[in-house]
Amino acid sequence: MKKTFRITGINSAVSASVVEKNVRALSGVRDVSIKPSAGTMRVSFNAEKTNEGEIIASVASAGFVARVIEKGARPQSDRETGRML
């Protein structure tokens, strides 16, 4: 299964590497790709071994907030949503 997540506040390669390390440590995660400039993360995983909630919790343990971007939805930047970083 592949899912794309929006990660709020991630803006550097250092932050991305911390999040990636946490997510890769989950059982069943096959691949993680993070684009800090876009604030997105794509995860390929075995849904029988892990799930979206565990991935989101893993991101939270690195100090960031993640949510699933539903298929067909356009990812929004913090600037577009008016959120303060």
C-alpha positions as a printed NumPy array, in Angstrom:
array([[ 0.   ,  0.   ,  0.   ],
       [ 1.192,  3.538, -0.753],
       [ 0.007,  6.648,  1.044],
       [ 0.967, 10.297,  0.893],
       [ 1.064, 12.34 ,  4.088],
       [ 1.19 , 16.084,  4.725],
       [ 3.764, 16.931,  7.409],
       [ 3.268, 20.305,  9.052],
       [ 6.404, 22.274,  9.888],
       [ 8.998, 20.087,  8.187],
       [11.295, 22.38 ,  6.251],
       [14.815, 20.979,  6.215],
       [16.753, 17.899,  5.212],
       [17.746, 17.379,  8.848],
       [14.104, 17.295,  9.978],
       [13.238, 15.   ,  7.082],
       [16.004, 12.562,  8.003],
       [14.725, 12.313, 11.601],
       [11.165, 11.64 , 10.415],
       [12.379,  9.161,  7.79 ],
       [14.417,  7.24 , 10.369],
       [11.399,  6.962, 12.69 ],
       [ 9.026,  5.829,  9.946],
       [11.508,  3.329,  8.457],
       [11.822,  1.725, 11.9  ],
       [ 8.187,  0.579, 11.736],
       [ 7.619, -3.058, 10.846],
       [ 6.225, -3.375,  7.343],
       [ 7.49 , -0.062,  5.952],
       [ 9.096, -0.68 ,  2.573],
       [10.011,  2.817,  1.405],
       [ 9.845,  6.417,  2.608],
       [10.281,  9.501,  0.437],
       [10.072, 12.981,  1.969],
       [10.001, 16.323,  0.16 ],
       [10.653, 18.947,  2.858],
       [ 9.985, 21.863,  0.504],
       [ 6.516, 20.497, -0.249],
       [ 5.889, 19.193,  3.269],
       [ 4.943, 15.774,  1.95 ],
       [ 5.954, 12.204,  2.642],
       [ 5.165,  9.144,  0.531],
       [ 5.249,  5.806,  2.338],
       [ 5.04 ,  2.324,  0.861],
       [ 4.073, -0.235,  3.503],
       [ 2.532, -3.628,  4.19 ],
       [-0.932, -2.877,  5.617],
       [-0.91 , -6.197,  7.463],
       [ 2.089, -5.085,  9.542],
       [ 1.504, -1.346, 10.065],
       [-1.119,  1.288,  9.37 ],
       [-1.642,  5.006,  8.831],
       [-2.141,  5.625, 12.547],
       [ 1.206,  4.076, 13.45 ],
       [ 2.93 ,  6.089, 10.73 ],
       [ 1.32 ,  9.309, 11.976],
       [ 2.363,  8.45 , 15.56 ],
       [ 5.929,  7.822, 14.382],
       [ 6.018, 11.264, 12.757],
       [ 4.607, 12.782, 15.964],
       [ 7.397, 11.184, 17.986],
       [ 9.815, 13.238, 15.861],
       [ 7.919, 16.414, 16.791],
       [ 5.777, 16.918, 13.69 ],
       [ 2.114, 16.584, 12.782],
       [ 1.134, 14.356,  9.863],
       [-2.128, 13.586,  8.145],
       [-3.054, 11.451,  5.168],
       [-3.634, 13.285,  1.902],
       [-6.66 , 11.61 ,  0.398],
       [-6.282, 10.4  , -3.167],
       [-7.254, 13.146, -5.596],
       [-6.873, 15.915, -2.987],
       [-4.402, 18.662, -3.714],
       [-1.788, 19.061, -0.965],
       [-1.919, 22.538,  0.538],
       [ 1.063, 24.462,  1.736],
       [ 1.061, 26.223,  5.097],
       [ 0.931, 29.487,  3.174],
       [-2.289, 28.455,  1.409],
       [-4.017, 27.335,  4.604],
       [-2.904, 30.389,  6.542],
       [-1.212, 28.328,  9.244],
       [ 1.623, 29.829, 11.193],
       [ 4.778, 27.719, 11.441]])
